[in-house]
Amino acid sequence: MTLLKATRRLSLAALVGLGLSNCNTTRDVDPVDAASSSTVQAMRASFGSLAGEWVLTNYKNQPLPPTLQSRTTLVLKKESDDNLTVGGRSFVNYYGGSFLLDETKGLIVSAQGIYSTKIGGSPETMQAENDYYANLGKATYFEFDQNGQLRLYTGPKEDASTEVLYFTKK
């Protein structure tokens, strides 16, 4: 095990050990917004491909300032066919949680929500971090583009107002 991997494991273990508070909880999904069966099946087919470390490069609707682009990591580890452990370094803090793939709701954040350390930062970075956690908590769908970039959607893909988080594999 490399020193970097050991440090990451220790950092995530420290987060869990600190009994950190939730930033988001699982939301109720309106049946109108529920993922279609074909959408869930498409996500299930590539769910394992999410595993690894990703870097948030930008958002579709509310682009990040250049100074905040590519500063946040998303580390995903497959726990089962329906569950991914989520963790990483956001703009200021370390965070964790899990994603579940639900047959009727699509991709959802677990009931435990997203938790994080409580280090302070500038107003700009704290706002960016709060927005990131909120967007992770609303993730309902993911896909990979032709270049292997991960796209996480906070609502229906067809809806222009749906925020999209763009990640590249580290």
N, C-alpha and C positions, 0 to 999 in steps of 0.2 A: 504494500500500500504506500502510495506516495505521500509526502508530507502535506501536499495540497489537499488530497482526499481526506487524510486524517484530520486536517484542520476544519474542512467542511463538515465532516461528521461530528466533530466536537462542537462546532458552532451550532449545528442544528440540535444536537443533544442538549447543549446549554439552553437553547430556546425553550425546548420542551420542559427541561428541569426547572426553569424559572416560573412555570405556571402562568404563562403570558395570557393576556386578555384577548378576547375575540374582537376582530375588526368588522367582520361580516358573519352572518349566519345564513343557512339555507333559506331560500326564498320560496314562497308559494308560486307555482307556475300556473298561469291561466291556460286552460285547454286550448285556446286560440293560439297561444304562443308556444305550445308544446312542439317538440321536434317530431317531424314525420318519421314513420317507420323506416323509410329508405334513407333518411338523413342519419338516423341512429345506426343503421346497419353500415353505412359508409364510414361513420366514425369508429364503429367497433372494428372494422377491417383494418384500420390504421392506428388504433389506440396504442398498441405497443410501440409504434414508431415515434411516439411523443417522448419516450424515455431519453434522457440526456440533459445537457445543459444548453439553455437558450439565452439569447441576449435581446431585450426589448429594444428595437431600433426606432419605432415611432408608433403613432396612432393615425388612423384615417381622418377622423373628423376634427380632432383637437390636437394638431401636431405639437410635439415637444419642442421647446427651444433647443437649438443646436448644442448648448452646454449640457443638456440633460439626456441627449440621445446616447444610446448604447452604454448606459451606466447601470442598468438593472438586469439581474439574471433571474432566470426561471429554471430551476432544477427539478426534473420530473423523474420519478422512479416508479416503475410498474410494481404494484403490490399484488394485483390479481387481474383477471380479465376485465373487471369493472372498476378498478380503483388505482389511482396514481397518487403517490405522495408528492406534494408540492413544497418547494422551499426555494431559498435563494437570498440574494441581497437586493433590496429595493434601493431607492434613491438615498436613503439614510440608514435604514434598519434592516435587520435580518428578519425573515418571515417564514411561515410554514403553514401547512394545511393539507387538504387532499381534494382531488377531483373524483367524482363518481360518474359513471356512464349509466344513466337510467333509461330503460326501454321506452318510457312515455315522456320524460322531461328533457332528454338529451343530456348534455354535459352540465353537471351541477357541482357546486362547492358543498362539501360535507356539512353535516349539522354542527360540527365544531367550528366551522368558519375558517377564516384566515387570521392567524395570530402573528404578532411581531414584537420585537424588542421596542423599547420606548426611548430611543435616543432622539434628541432634538436636532433640528437643522434650521436652515434659513426658511423664511415663509414660502419662497418659491419651491424649494425641494420638498418641504412638508406637504404643500398642496399637490405637487406631482405624485408624491407617495400615496396620499389619501385617494387621489383619483385612480391610481394603479390598483390599489386594494379594492376599491369599489368596482372597477372594471373586471378584475379577476372574479369577484363575487357574483357578477352578472353573466359570466361566460356560459353560453348555451351551445356553442357549436365551434368546431375547429376544422381546418383543412390545411393542406400543404399546396403551395403554388408550384409552378413548373420548375422553379429554382430551388425547391426544398424549403422555402421560407414558410414558417408556421404562422397561420392567421387564426386568432381567437376572436370570435364574434360575441358581442354582448346581447344579441337579439337575432331576429330573423335576418338571414344573409341578404335577402331581397330588399330589405328596408334601408333606404339611404341614411336614415338617422342612427342606424346601428353602428356603434363604435367598433372598430377593428383594431386589435393589438397585433403589430407585426414583430415577429421574432426571427432571428437567424441562429443557426446552430453554432455553438462555440467550438 
